[in-house]
Amino acid sequence: MTKKSLGRLLALLCVLAVFAAACGSSSKSDSKSGGGGGTAATTAQAKGLLPDKGPCDASKPAYPVGIITTFKSPVISLGDQVSGVEASVKAFNKRGGIGGHCMDLTTCDSKADPNKEADCARQFVDKGIVATLNDTTAFNPTAVKELFEPAGISRVAIGPSIQELSSKVSYPIGAGGTGTTFMMVPGCTRNGHKKIAAIHFDTPQMAPLFAALGPMLKAYGAEMVKTIPVPAGTTDFQQFTLAAEKAGATCAIIPLGTSEAVQVLQAAKQLGSKMTFSASLGSFGTSDLKAFGDFAKQIYLNAEIPPITADQQRWPILKEAIADLQASGAAELQPDRVKSSTFASWVATYALVKIVQDFGTPDTITRQAVSDAVHKAKDVDMFGLIPPWTPSASVAGGTGPFAAISQPWYYVAAFDGGKFKIQQQQYNVLAELGGKIDYPQPGASSGSTATTAAASTTTGG
């Protein structure tokens, strides 16, 4: 496949990624979050893993940060990611902000409108925003990129579209929804399934997707036995599982919107199907999966970061992240409701604070100073949520459609008995896409490889 055709394919996948992302229900307007008094939950963190120097100093110049995304629309609703950033900024401001400076948050609702998305970007440029946190601008990414790049606005833990995966100011913590879509295949194949179906968006542009999966499928000795579109307005969702089973599939990837994915899975449960499914952790929180009962055992999920309800012995920082989000009181930020795409808001806020304080000059609040800190940052401690992170690194060699990817690793998880079972191995999306399925684990020697016989750990639910 040529670079040009791959670019067209990934442009499609970014659109798919928007539809497959987590859907929230909160509706918000532009707002600010400053310092203030602590709650019992956040005060208890003083002796935790995160340093707590008391509230940031509101008399000092503030760090203007922001998030652009679609809060609520008929197409997609990502208001929970905004709630996550608001709660995280408030929590980190309570423990000292960035070098004593408060973060001043501006939010902007793109309303799933390309023109509004560009307007939000112009607003951020004009307002002096120095960094964005977990923003998603998939409806007009080219326009946003063309505004943010010359302005030098660092986009920390962006949920990237294909254009933003090659942007000089994008610092994603994975490959976004694009990578999640690709990693649905290893969710099947790494768990012993060779006959795979795709239950997918009804568009002729899906064909390049299945062509691109060829090297990965071949490497696993697997095949795509059936591709099954889900037409708009469908009411009979059982037909899709039945068609996959008739074709001999034992596992189905489901690049669908959250609503359609849930209805496909509910229909499969009603049928008593034994088939398994591979989906995104960005679409399902713990409570969503608990609602499926025992059928949830048949669902594999993937994401760049573990679920927030995962094992606190393996990831102790989760306790503090939960407290930060839960302190807001927002229903969508309670642990069982938080999706990985929402948890990424907390990760983004932590990363910005950590990077500027450890590698930058906190008292110099400019875009260039933040950019300089990001580029100086090496092996940033991410508490094991992702490998130690060098955000300006490029695993793709600094060129091509994946140039901005510095962290290509994904988790694959199952859900059993109300708890996640996360495989010990992590999976490299770029290697997998190229048909390379044996490779060193992050931080491992060249002799340590990921294998198809992946061990797993049971994590809290």
BELJONOR-V413599 format. One line per field, one symbol per residue. ss: DSSP state (2 for helix, 1 for strand, 0 for the rest). psi: psi as a letter, one per 30 degrees, with the letter a starting at -180 (. if undefined). burial: # if it has 9 or more other C-alpha atoms within 8 Angstrom, else .. Layout:
ss=???
psi=???
burial=???
This chain:
ss=00222222222222222222000000000000000000022222222000000000100000111111100000000022222222222222220001001011111110000222222222222220001110000000222222222220011100000022220001100002222222022222200000111111100222222222022222220011111111000000022222222200001110000222222222222220000111110000022222002222221111100000000000002222222222000022202220022222222222222222222000000022222222220001000000001000000000000000000011111111001111100011222220000001000000001000000111000
psi=kleeeeeeefeeeeeeeefflkklgkkllklkjaaallleeeeffegafkkjglkljfflkljjllkkajeklfelkhffeeeeeeeeeeeeefgfbjhfklkjkkkkjfggkeeeeeeeeeeeeefgkflljhljiffheeeeefeeeffhjkjkhkjkleeffgkfgkilgbgafeeeeeffefeeefggkfjklkjlkikfffefeeeffeeeeeefglljfkkjkjlkgkfjfffeeeeeeefgkfkkkiilleeeeeeeeeeeeefgkflllkakfffkleeeeeffbffffgkklllfllkfgajfeeiffeeeeeeeeffffkefgkeffklefeefeeeeeeeeeeeeeffaiffjileeeeeeeeffkkhkjggfellkkjffljfggglafgefjfjgkkkkllkkhgkkjkkeklkjeeeeeggjfjlklkfllffjlklfikllkklk.
burial=.....##.##################......###.....##..##.....#..####...############..#######################.###############.###.###.##...#############..##.###..################.#######################.##########...#..##.##.######.#########......##.##.###...##########..#.##.####.....################.#...#################..####.########.....#########################.####..#.#.######..#..#.#...###########.#..################.######.#####.###.###.###......###...#...####
